[in-house]
């Protein structure tokens, strides 16, 4: 039972840290207007913020 609670706490903490860092990274990208511009191989048609997924790693 203790191992399950420890695992749940670790997962919850990692989710919280990733969520918080993603928000901070997005805010930083918005302030600096850092965008990923689409090209022929892109899956998006309009410029989008780049590198926000880095916080979850």
C-alpha positions as CSV (number, residue, x, y, z in Angstrom):
1,X,0.0,0.0,0.0
2,X,2.8,2.4,0.8
3,X,4.5,1.8,-2.6
4,X,1.2,2.7,-4.3
5,X,0.9,5.9,-2.4
6,X,4.5,6.8,-3.1
7,X,4.0,6.1,-6.8
8,X,0.9,8.3,-6.9
9,X,2.7,11.1,-5.1
10,X,5.6,10.9,-7.5
11,X,3.3,10.9,-10.5
12,X,1.3,13.8,-9.1
13,X,4.4,15.8,-8.4
14,X,5.8,15.3,-11.8
15,X,2.5,16.3,-13.4
16,X,2.4,19.4,-11.3
17,X,6.0,20.4,-12.2
18,X,5.4,19.8,-15.9
19,X,2.2,21.8,-15.9
20,X,3.8,24.7,-14.1
21,X,7.0,24.7,-16.3
22,X,4.9,24.5,-19.5
23,X,3.0,27.6,-18.5
24,X,6.2,29.5,-17.7
25,X,7.8,28.4,-21.0
26,X,4.7,29.4,-23.0
27,X,4.7,32.8,-21.3
28,X,8.4,33.3,-22.1
29,X,7.8,32.3,-25.7
30,X,4.9,34.7,-26.0
31,X,7.0,37.6,-24.6
32,X,9.7,37.0,-27.1
33,X,7.5,36.1,-30.0
34,X,9.4,32.9,-30.7
35,X,7.4,31.0,-33.3
36,X,7.8,27.9,-35.4
37,X,6.9,28.9,-38.9
38,X,5.4,26.1,-41.1
39,X,7.0,24.6,-44.1
40,X,6.0,22.0,-46.7
41,X,6.5,19.1,-44.2
42,X,4.8,20.8,-41.2
43,X,1.5,19.5,-39.7
44,X,0.4,23.1,-38.9
45,X,-0.6,25.9,-41.3
46,X,-0.1,28.9,-39.1
47,X,3.0,29.9,-36.9
48,X,2.8,28.3,-33.5
49,X,4.9,28.6,-30.3
50,X,8.0,26.5,-30.4
51,X,9.6,24.5,-27.7
52,X,6.8,24.3,-25.1
53,X,7.0,20.6,-24.9
54,X,10.5,20.9,-23.5
55,X,9.1,21.5,-20.0
56,X,7.4,18.1,-20.0
57,X,10.7,16.3,-20.6
